């Protein structure tokens, strides 16, 4: 079973500011993550998960019972956890 990806408005704002090649890399990694998300992510403090894409991080919330991945935000690793 594949999870459904739902993107937040904040994610779209942040990803538009990045280079096109980074945008493509992040979206393709998220698409790959749809089949087995826990194999690709790391548990963060609280209910969230972090996905590593090179020097960039994507913050996710995985809803197991609904098979959904809610993509909250993305950014460079030095700024994303603040």
C-alpha angles and dihedrals in degrees: 000000000000125000120233117240118224118185125207123224089243090058091053092050092050097044092051089063092059129085117273094246091053090048092053091046093052094047093047091050090051090051090051089049092060095083101051109001097176091062090062105036137072123220114246130196109290125007096322136101132208125221118200118218106172108289091346130085132205120204113216140181113208118205106199098186094053097035091235134140112202110202107210107175146337134205148127113310094243092060107029101078096052 
